[in-house]
């Protein structure tokens, strides 16, 4: 935690692992937060998709580790989390 000169506290910066995936049914690229420690490019995963958060298959195209919440490729509040690796 960092303290400001005025005596307040500046919140800690969080970092995330982000995965860019291709939704297999549409070919659409999307970014997701990943908490899967063994995730690799090329893996197939199950992700929430659309307003209904329907479970769909996707292929991992890119993984960015240690991404600060200030520099995410899309707004952090719009990112969803990968559910799991596909069977």
N, C-alpha and C positions, 0 to 999 in steps of 0.2 A: 504494500500500500504506500502511496506517495502522499506526503503532506504539502499543502500549498504554503506560500509565504504568509498568507492572511490567516493561517491557523486552521483552515478547513482541510478536508480530505478529498483528494482527487481519486476517483475510483480506479481500481486496477483494470488494466486492459486485458480482455480475454482474447484468446486465439482459438481458432477452429481448424479442423481438417475439412476441406470442401472437396466434393467430387462432382465433376461435370459428367453427366450421363446422357445417353441417347435413349429415349423412350422407344422401345422396339416396335410398338404398334403404329407409331406415327412418324418416327425418324426425327422427332423434335429434341433438340438439346436442352437440358435443364441443369441447374446447380442444386446440390443437396448438401446438407451437413452430414458428415460420417463420424460415427463413434465405433466403427468396425476396425480393430487394430490390424487385421491381416488383409485388408482390402487392397486389390491390385488393379492396375489398368487391364481391361479385358474381361474382368469378372462380370457376371450377370447378377443383378440385385433386384430386390422387390422394393418399390418406392410408392409413396402416396402421389396420386395424380389428379389434378383438377379440383374443383370446389368440393366435390364429394369425397376426396381423398381415396379414390378407388386404387386398390393394389394392382400395380402393373409391373411388367418386367422391363429392365433397362440394362444397358451395357455401359460400364465405366470407361470413359474416354480419357479422363485426366484427373489427377489427384494433387491438390495443393495443401500442404501441411503448414501449420503455424500462421494461418491467415488472421490478421488483426481485424476486429470488428469494424474498424474505421476504413478498411480497404477491401471489403468483400466485393465480388464482381456484380452482385445484385444486393438490394437492401436486405440486411440481416433479418428483419422481421418478416420478410416474404419467403425465407428459406425454410424448407421442410427437411426432416431427417430421414435418411435411408432406414427402412425397416430391418432388412436382413439380406444375407446372401441368398440367391436363388438356388434351388435344389438341382 
